[in-house]
């Protein structure tokens, strides 16, 4: 199974939606809560090419994007192959 990381904030409906999709796929991502900012927020912005919105999702270190990007990847049939990669 691929390594999945997600940066989230409390009370973020998009974060919840992304987590639900990943959970439905049997994935327990490493979740980084950046509600209060700090070094993890700076790390996310750097890794995500300047994006400041949450969630920001990475699969095996590759930036996937946000919740809408994850959902689009699923609709296109591209999520399962990424998650199956080792």
C-alpha positions as CSV (number, residue, x, y, z in Angstrom):
1,X,0.0,0.0,0.0
2,X,1.2,3.5,-0.8
3,X,2.1,6.0,1.8
4,X,-0.6,8.7,2.0
5,X,-0.1,12.0,3.8
6,X,-2.8,14.7,4.3
7,X,-2.6,18.2,5.8
8,X,-5.8,19.2,7.5
9,X,-7.5,21.8,9.7
10,X,-10.2,21.3,12.3
11,X,-13.8,21.8,11.1
12,X,-12.8,21.7,7.4
13,X,-15.5,20.0,5.4
14,X,-13.2,19.4,2.4
15,X,-10.7,17.6,4.7
16,X,-13.5,15.5,6.1
17,X,-14.6,14.6,2.5
18,X,-11.0,13.6,1.5
19,X,-10.6,11.6,4.7
20,X,-13.9,9.7,4.1
21,X,-12.8,8.8,0.5
22,X,-9.5,7.5,1.7
23,X,-11.1,5.6,4.5
24,X,-13.5,4.0,2.1
25,X,-10.4,2.8,0.2
26,X,-9.0,1.3,3.4
27,X,-6.3,3.9,3.7
28,X,-5.2,5.4,7.0
29,X,-3.2,8.4,6.0
30,X,-0.6,10.2,8.1
31,X,-2.6,13.2,9.1
32,X,-1.0,16.6,9.9
33,X,-3.3,19.0,11.6
34,X,-2.2,22.5,10.8
35,X,-5.1,24.3,12.5
36,X,-2.8,26.3,14.6
37,X,-0.2,26.9,11.9
38,X,3.4,26.3,12.8
39,X,6.2,24.4,11.0
40,X,3.9,21.7,9.5
41,X,2.0,24.5,7.8
42,X,5.2,25.9,6.3
43,X,6.2,22.4,5.3
44,X,2.8,21.9,3.5
45,X,3.1,25.2,1.6
46,X,6.6,24.3,0.5
47,X,5.7,20.8,-0.6
48,X,2.5,21.9,-2.3
49,X,4.2,24.5,-4.5
50,X,2.8,27.5,-2.6
51,X,-0.8,26.3,-2.0
52,X,-2.2,27.4,1.3
53,X,-5.6,25.7,1.3
54,X,-6.4,22.4,3.0
55,X,-6.5,19.6,2.5
56,X,-3.2,19.0,0.7
57,X,-2.7,15.3,-0.2
58,X,0.4,13.4,-1.1
59,X,0.7,9.8,-2.2
60,X,4.2,8.3,-2.0
61,X,5.5,11.9,-1.9
62,X,3.7,13.0,-5.0
63,X,1.4,16.0,-4.6
64,X,-2.1,15.1,-5.5
65,X,-3.7,18.4,-4.6
66,X,-6.9,19.0,-2.6
67,X,-10.2,17.3,-2.0
68,X,-11.6,18.1,-5.4
69,X,-8.3,16.8,-7.1
70,X,-8.6,13.6,-5.1
71,X,-12.2,13.1,-6.1
72,X,-11.4,13.8,-9.7
73,X,-8.6,11.3,-9.6
74,X,-11.1,8.7,-8.2
75,X,-13.7,9.5,-10.9
76,X,-11.0,9.1,-13.6
77,X,-10.0,5.7,-12.2
78,X,-6.5,6.9,-11.3
79,X,-6.7,6.7,-7.5
80,X,-6.7,2.9,-7.0
81,X,-3.5,2.3,-9.0
82,X,-1.7,5.0,-7.0
83,X,-2.8,3.5,-3.7
84,X,-1.8,0.0,-4.8
85,X,1.7,1.2,-5.7
86,X,4.5,0.2,-3.3
